[in-house]
Amino acid sequence: MPSIPSPISDPVAILRDLITAPSVTPDAGEAIARLARILEAAGFDCETVTFSAPGTSDVVNLYARIGQGAPHLTFGGHVDVVPPGDAAGWRHDPFSAAIEDGRLYGRGAVDMKGGIAAFVAAALDHLATRRPGAGTLSFLITGDEEGPSINGTVKLLRWAHDRGERFDAAIVGEPTNPQAVGDAIKVGRRGSLSGTVTVTGRQGHVAYPHLAENPIPGLIRLMGALLAEPLDAGNERFQPSNLEFVSVDVGNPAWNVIPGTARARFNIRFNDRWSRPTLDAWLRARLAAAAGDGLAWTLALETPSSDSFLTVDPRLVDGLGAAIETVTGHRPELSTGGGTSDARFIKDYCPVVEFGLVGQTMHQVDEHVPVADLVTLTAIYRVFLDGFFDGADRTA
């Protein structure tokens, strides 16, 4: 078994520096600045780029790059975090980065400043053993992953591509492990599509229903049609697709008024048997059959949506799996479960996988990471980096 290199850089110190820069989405500027200072001191060329869009907050993003030529590996991540909620409910101040009983507490410790800190530490140690010209290493860091994801990674990728950047592989440091570091690599994700079904009736007095047309029974019928049968049974790569209604609303505060419209919002998480066009067709066929001729209904699908994807690149998937086995002694599961991440944008530019910390406390009060997990993740990233750039001229 290959030897595990001894760490030099301290991921704990890097993580504490990032956590103590509160960066509740989309206000991530100080955390971006601190990360840029760390990388610039190590020789990275860093550029902060701010993107805007009507109706959204400006978002600061970071692109950092070192080296030249192929292969080019990029690390994707976000320093924005969800709000901590009531700070009084936390064991420690959510932005103090306190350490107690071997655990480092703070909002973003797991999701995902911890993953960034581990990769930075691993990258600095890796770079100390090779000449920067032997391949390219970069960071794509956003402050808009926990928010609407409009002014973040999707635009940063386009900006980098327009400047001539070409990536051969990417790792996103999201917390992918259910129980222990090394349990799972996310090699793909199901797609996501949201929509609204609206039924239009005629408003009236509840005492005179013959003068009105209640849209609620029709909406219930349409909802039942969409839930009557599963979309599919899944396959060897993906779990089954599922449609979930997330709200039903008529906008009616009165007790004596039959509403004029009723609407239901839903989200579909779908595997590679489906796409937006095929789901659109399936939804409309189901709804039309259930509605018949007498029901006035509409379907509106939200934009953007995301397609499913699966990464099979051996250098990336097998290389990371081998690094995990080297450090932990076991092979990880190759998973496509869970929600979406910025990997859905990166997959349009290069093969991408996700691998980070254990996700059990993300978004919770007292979010924390065991220091031992942070050290383990750093070691895995370091072994992977050494293997990915194997063949480069070594100086140590």
C-alpha positions as CSV (number, residue, x, y, z in Angstrom):
1,M,0.0,0.0,0.0
2,P,1.4,3.4,-0.9
3,S,2.5,5.5,2.1
4,I,0.4,8.4,3.2
5,P,2.4,11.7,3.1
6,S,2.7,13.5,6.4
7,P,0.7,16.8,6.5
8,I,2.5,20.1,6.6
9,S,-0.3,22.7,6.1
10,D,-2.9,22.9,8.8
11,P,-6.6,22.5,7.6
12,V,-7.9,23.3,11.0
13,A,-6.3,26.8,11.0
14,I,-7.5,27.4,7.5
15,L,-11.1,26.4,8.4
16,R,-11.1,28.5,11.5
17,D,-10.0,31.5,9.5
18,L,-12.9,30.9,7.0
19,I,-15.6,30.3,9.7
20,T,-14.7,33.5,11.6
21,A,-15.6,35.4,8.4
22,P,-19.4,35.2,8.6
23,S,-20.6,34.7,5.0
24,V,-24.4,34.1,5.1
25,T,-25.4,33.9,1.5
26,P,-24.8,36.0,-0.5
27,D,-22.6,38.1,1.7
28,A,-19.4,36.1,1.2
29,G,-16.9,38.8,0.3
30,E,-14.7,38.6,3.4
31,A,-14.5,34.8,3.3
32,I,-13.5,35.1,-0.4
33,A,-10.9,37.7,0.5
34,R,-9.4,35.5,3.2
35,L,-9.2,32.5,1.0
36,A,-7.6,34.5,-1.8
37,R,-4.9,35.7,0.6
38,I,-4.0,32.2,1.6
39,L,-3.8,31.1,-2.0
40,E,-1.9,34.1,-3.2
41,A,0.7,33.5,-0.5
42,A,1.2,30.0,-2.0
43,G,1.8,31.4,-5.5
44,F,-1.7,31.2,-7.0
45,D,-2.9,33.8,-9.4
46,C,-6.2,35.0,-7.9
47,E,-9.0,37.0,-9.4
48,T,-12.2,38.0,-7.7
49,V,-15.1,38.5,-10.0
50,T,-18.5,40.0,-9.1
51,F,-21.6,39.0,-11.0
52,S,-25.0,40.7,-11.0
53,A,-28.5,40.0,-12.3
54,P,-31.8,42.0,-12.1
55,G,-33.6,41.1,-8.9
56,T,-30.7,39.4,-7.2
57,S,-27.8,40.4,-5.0
58,D,-24.3,41.0,-6.4
59,V,-22.1,38.0,-5.6
60,V,-18.3,37.9,-5.2
61,N,-16.6,34.8,-6.7
62,L,-13.0,33.6,-6.8
63,Y,-10.9,32.0,-9.5
64,A,-7.4,30.9,-8.4
65,R,-4.9,29.2,-10.7
66,I,-1.4,27.8,-10.5
67,G,0.8,25.9,-13.0
68,Q,0.5,25.4,-16.7
69,G,-0.4,22.8,-19.2
70,A,-2.3,19.6,-18.9
71,P,-3.8,18.0,-16.9
72,H,-5.9,20.7,-15.4
73,L,-7.8,19.8,-12.2
74,T,-10.2,22.3,-10.7
75,F,-11.8,22.3,-7.3
76,G,-15.3,23.7,-7.0
77,G,-16.8,25.0,-3.8
78,H,-18.8,27.7,-2.0
79,V,-18.0,29.8,1.1
80,D,-21.5,31.1,1.5
81,V,-23.5,29.5,4.3
82,V,-27.1,29.3,5.4
83,P,-28.2,31.5,8.2
84,P,-27.4,30.2,11.7
85,G,-30.8,30.8,13.1
86,D,-31.0,31.7,16.8
87,A,-27.3,31.9,17.9
88,A,-28.4,31.4,21.5
89,G,-29.4,27.9,20.6
90,W,-25.8,27.0,19.6
91,R,-23.3,25.4,22.0
92,H,-20.8,28.0,20.8
93,D,-21.2,31.2,18.8
94,P,-21.8,30.0,15.2
95,F,-19.0,32.1,13.8
96,S,-16.4,31.6,16.6
97,A,-14.9,28.3,15.2
98,A,-14.6,27.0,18.8
99,I,-13.0,23.5,19.3
100,E,-14.4,21.3,22.0
101,D,-13.8,17.5,22.6
102,G,-12.1,17.2,19.2
103,R,-14.9,18.9,17.3
104,L,-14.7,22.2,15.5
105,Y,-18.1,24.1,15.7
106,G,-19.3,26.7,13.3
107,R,-21.7,27.5,10.5
108,G,-20.1,26.1,7.3
109,A,-17.8,23.7,9.2
110,V,-19.3,20.8,7.1
111,D,-21.1,22.6,4.3
112,M,-18.6,23.4,2.9
113,K,-15.8,25.5,4.3
114,G,-14.4,22.3,5.8
115,G,-14.0,20.7,2.4
116,I,-12.4,23.8,1.0
117,A,-9.9,24.0,3.9
118,A,-9.0,20.4,3.5
119,F,-8.4,20.8,-0.2
120,V,-6.4,23.9,0.2
121,A,-4.1,22.3,2.8
122,A,-3.7,19.2,0.6
123,A,-3.0,21.4,-2.5
124,L,-0.3,23.5,-0.6
125,D,1.5,20.3,0.5
126,H,1.2,18.7,-2.9
127,L,2.6,21.8,-4.6
128,A,5.6,21.9,-2.3
129,T,6.8,18.6,-3.8
130,R,6.6,19.5,-7.5
131,R,7.3,22.2,-9.9
132,P,4.3,24.4,-10.6
133,G,4.6,24.0,-14.4
134,A,3.8,20.3,-14.3
135,G,0.0,20.6,-14.8
136,T,-2.5,23.1,-13.7
137,L,-4.5,23.3,-10.4
138,S,-7.3,25.8,-9.9
139,F,-10.2,26.8,-7.6
140,L,-13.7,27.8,-8.6
141,I,-15.2,29.3,-5.4
142,T,-18.5,31.0,-5.2
143,G,-20.7,32.9,-2.7
144,D,-24.0,31.9,-4.4
145,E,-24.5,28.2,-3.9
146,E,-26.9,28.3,-0.9
147,G,-28.8,31.1,-2.6
148,P,-30.4,31.2,-6.1
149,S,-27.2,30.0,-7.8
150,I,-27.6,32.7,-10.5
151,N,-24.5,34.9,-10.0
152,G,-22.1,32.1,-8.9
153,T,-20.5,29.0,-10.4
154,V,-22.6,29.0,-13.6
155,K,-21.3,32.4,-14.5
156,L,-17.8,31.9,-13.2
157,L,-17.4,28.8,-15.4
158,R,-18.5,30.8,-18.5
159,W,-16.2,33.6,-17.6
160,A,-13.2,31.2,-17.2
161,H,-14.1,29.4,-20.5
162,D,-14.3,32.7,-22.3
163,R,-10.7,33.4,-21.1
164,G,-9.5,30.2,-22.6
165,E,-9.5,28.0,-19.4
166,R,-10.1,24.3,-20.2
167,F,-10.6,21.8,-17.4
168,D,-9.8,18.1,-17.6
169,A,-11.5,17.1,-14.3
170,A,-13.1,18.6,-11.3
171,I,-13.9,17.8,-7.6
172,V,-16.6,19.5,-5.7
173,G,-16.1,19.4,-2.0
174,E,-19.7,19.0,-0.8
175,P,-20.3,16.8,2.2
176,T,-21.0,13.5,0.5
177,N,-20.5,10.9,3.2
178,P,-23.4,9.5,5.3
179,Q,-21.4,8.1,8.2
180,A,-17.7,8.3,7.8
181,V,-15.2,10.0,5.6
182,G,-14.6,7.7,2.6
183,D,-18.1,6.2,2.5
184,A,-19.2,7.6,-0.8
185,I,-18.2,9.5,-3.9
186,K,-21.0,11.3,-5.7
187,V,-20.4,10.3,-9.4
188,G,-23.7,11.8,-10.6
189,R,-26.9,13.4,-9.6
190,R,-30.6,13.1,-10.5
191,G,-32.1,16.1,-12.3
192,S,-34.5,18.6,-10.8
193,L,-37.6,20.1,-12.4
194,S,-40.2,22.3,-10.7
195,G,-43.6,23.3,-11.9
196,T,-47.1,24.6,-11.0
197,V,-50.5,23.1,-12.0
198,T,-53.3,25.7,-11.9
199,V,-57.0,25.0,-12.2
200,T,-59.3,27.9,-13.0
201,G,-62.9,27.9,-11.8
202,R,-65.4,30.6,-11.0
203,Q,-65.5,32.4,-7.7
204,G,-68.8,32.5,-5.8
205,H,-70.7,32.3,-2.5
206,V,-70.5,29.0,-0.7
207,A,-74.3,29.1,-0.1
208,Y,-74.9,29.2,-3.9
209,P,-72.5,26.6,-5.3
210,H,-74.6,26.3,-8.5
211,L,-73.5,29.8,-9.4
212,A,-69.8,29.1,-8.9
213,E,-67.3,26.5,-10.1
214,N,-65.0,25.2,-7.4
215,P,-61.5,24.5,-8.8
216,I,-60.3,22.5,-5.8
217,P,-61.9,19.1,-6.6
218,G,-60.4,19.4,-10.1
219,L,-57.0,20.2,-8.7
220,I,-57.2,17.2,-6.4
221,R,-58.1,15.0,-9.4
222,L,-55.0,16.2,-11.3
223,M,-52.7,15.8,-8.3
224,G,-54.0,12.2,-7.9
225,A,-53.3,11.5,-11.6
226,L,-49.7,12.6,-11.2
227,L,-49.2,10.5,-8.1
228,A,-51.1,7.4,-9.3
229,E,-48.1,5.6,-10.6
230,P,-44.3,5.9,-10.0
231,L,-42.3,7.5,-12.7
232,D,-39.9,4.6,-12.9
233,A,-38.3,1.9,-10.7
234,G,-34.7,3.3,-11.0
235,N,-31.8,1.4,-12.5
236,E,-28.3,0.2,-11.6
237,R,-27.0,3.8,-11.7
238,F,-29.8,5.8,-10.2
239,Q,-32.6,5.5,-7.6
240,P,-36.2,5.9,-8.8
241,S,-37.4,9.3,-9.9
242,N,-40.0,10.9,-7.6
243,L,-42.6,13.7,-7.9
244,E,-43.4,15.5,-4.7
245,F,-46.0,18.2,-4.2
246,V,-44.6,21.0,-2.0
247,S,-47.6,23.4,-1.7
248,V,-51.3,23.6,-2.4
249,D,-52.8,27.1,-2.4
250,V,-56.1,28.9,-3.3
251,G,-55.2,32.3,-1.8
252,N,-58.5,32.5,0.0
253,P,-58.8,33.9,3.6
254,A,-62.6,33.8,3.6
255,W,-64.8,31.0,4.9
256,N,-67.8,31.8,2.7
257,V,-66.2,32.2,-0.7
258,I,-65.5,29.5,-3.2
259,P,-62.1,30.4,-4.7
260,G,-61.7,31.2,-8.4
261,T,-58.3,29.4,-8.8
262,A,-56.3,26.6,-7.1
263,R,-52.7,25.8,-7.7
264,A,-50.3,23.1,-6.7
265,R,-46.5,23.4,-6.8
266,F,-44.3,20.3,-7.3
267,N,-40.7,19.2,-7.8
268,I,-39.5,16.1,-9.6
269,R,-36.1,14.5,-9.0
270,F,-35.4,12.4,-12.0
271,N,-32.9,9.9,-13.2
272,D,-31.3,9.4,-16.6
273,R,-34.5,7.8,-18.1
274,W,-35.9,11.3,-18.3
275,S,-35.2,14.8,-19.5
276,R,-37.1,18.1,-19.3
277,P,-38.8,17.6,-22.7
278,T,-39.9,14.0,-21.9
279,L,-41.2,15.0,-18.4
280,D,-43.1,17.9,-19.9
281,A,-44.8,15.5,-22.3
282,W,-45.5,13.0,-19.6
283,L,-47.0,15.6,-17.3
284,R,-49.2,17.1,-20.0
285,A,-50.5,13.7,-21.1
286,R,-51.3,12.7,-17.6
287,L,-53.0,16.0,-16.8
288,A,-55.0,16.1,-20.0
289,A,-56.3,12.5,-19.5
290,A,-57.4,13.3,-15.9
291,A,-58.9,16.7,-16.8
292,G,-61.1,15.6,-19.6
293,D,-63.0,18.3,-21.5
294,G,-64.6,20.2,-18.7
295,L,-61.6,21.3,-16.6
296,A,-59.6,24.5,-17.3
297,W,-56.0,23.9,-16.3
298,T,-52.5,25.1,-17.1
299,L,-49.0,23.7,-16.4
300,A,-46.0,26.0,-16.0
301,L,-42.5,24.6,-15.6
302,E,-39.8,26.7,-13.9
303,T,-36.6,27.8,-15.5
304,P,-33.8,26.8,-15.0
305,S,-34.0,23.1,-14.4
306,S,-31.1,20.7,-14.2
307,D,-30.6,17.4,-16.0
308,S,-29.2,14.2,-14.5
309,F,-25.6,13.3,-15.2
310,L,-23.2,10.4,-14.5
311,T,-19.4,10.7,-14.5
312,V,-17.4,7.6,-15.6
313,D,-14.0,9.1,-16.1
314,P,-11.5,6.5,-14.8
315,R,-8.7,8.9,-13.9
316,L,-11.1,10.9,-11.7
317,V,-13.4,8.2,-10.3
318,D,-10.9,5.4,-9.9
319,G,-8.1,7.7,-8.8
320,L,-10.2,9.2,-6.0
321,G,-11.5,5.8,-5.0
322,A,-7.9,4.5,-4.8
323,A,-6.9,7.5,-2.7
324,I,-9.8,6.8,-0.3
325,E,-8.8,3.2,0.0
326,T,-5.2,4.2,0.7
327,V,-6.1,6.4,3.6
328,T,-9.1,4.6,5.0
329,G,-8.6,1.0,4.0
330,H,-11.9,0.6,2.2
331,R,-13.4,1.4,-1.2
332,P,-16.2,4.0,-1.3
333,E,-19.7,3.5,-2.7
334,L,-20.3,5.3,-6.1
335,S,-23.5,7.2,-5.4
336,T,-25.9,9.4,-7.4
337,G,-28.3,10.0,-4.5
338,G,-29.2,13.3,-2.8
339,G,-30.0,16.7,-4.1
340,T,-28.3,19.1,-6.5
341,S,-25.1,21.0,-6.2
342,D,-22.9,23.2,-8.4
343,A,-21.6,20.0,-10.0
344,R,-24.6,20.3,-12.3
345,F,-23.0,23.3,-13.9
346,I,-19.4,22.0,-13.9
347,K,-20.4,18.8,-15.7
348,D,-21.0,20.8,-18.9
349,Y,-17.2,21.7,-18.9
350,C,-15.5,18.5,-17.7
351,P,-15.9,15.3,-15.8
352,V,-16.9,16.0,-12.2
353,V,-17.3,14.2,-8.9
354,E,-18.2,15.3,-5.4
355,F,-16.4,14.2,-2.3
356,G,-16.1,15.9,1.1
357,L,-17.0,15.5,4.8
358,V,-19.8,13.7,6.6
359,G,-23.0,15.6,6.1
360,Q,-24.9,14.8,9.3
361,T,-24.8,18.2,10.8
362,M,-25.0,20.5,7.8
363,H,-27.5,23.3,8.1
364,Q,-28.2,22.3,11.7
365,V,-27.7,24.1,15.0
366,D,-24.2,23.2,16.3
367,E,-22.9,22.3,12.8
368,H,-19.5,20.8,13.5
369,V,-16.7,18.6,12.1
370,P,-14.5,16.3,14.0
371,V,-10.9,17.5,13.7
372,A,-9.9,13.9,12.8
373,D,-12.3,13.9,9.9
374,L,-10.7,17.1,8.6
375,V,-7.3,15.5,8.8
376,T,-8.5,12.4,7.0
377,L,-10.1,14.3,4.2
378,T,-6.9,16.4,3.7
379,A,-4.9,13.2,3.5
380,I,-7.3,11.7,0.9
381,Y,-7.1,14.9,-1.2
382,R,-3.3,14.9,-1.0
383,V,-3.0,11.3,-2.1
384,F,-5.4,11.9,-5.0
385,L,-3.5,15.0,-6.1
386,D,-0.2,13.2,-6.1
387,G,-1.7,10.4,-8.1
388,F,-3.6,12.7,-10.6
389,F,-0.4,14.6,-11.4
390,D,1.8,11.5,-11.3
391,G,4.7,11.9,-13.7
392,A,5.3,15.5,-12.9
393,D,8.9,16.5,-12.0
394,R,9.3,16.1,-8.3
395,T,11.5,18.3,-6.1
396,A,11.1,16.2,-3.0
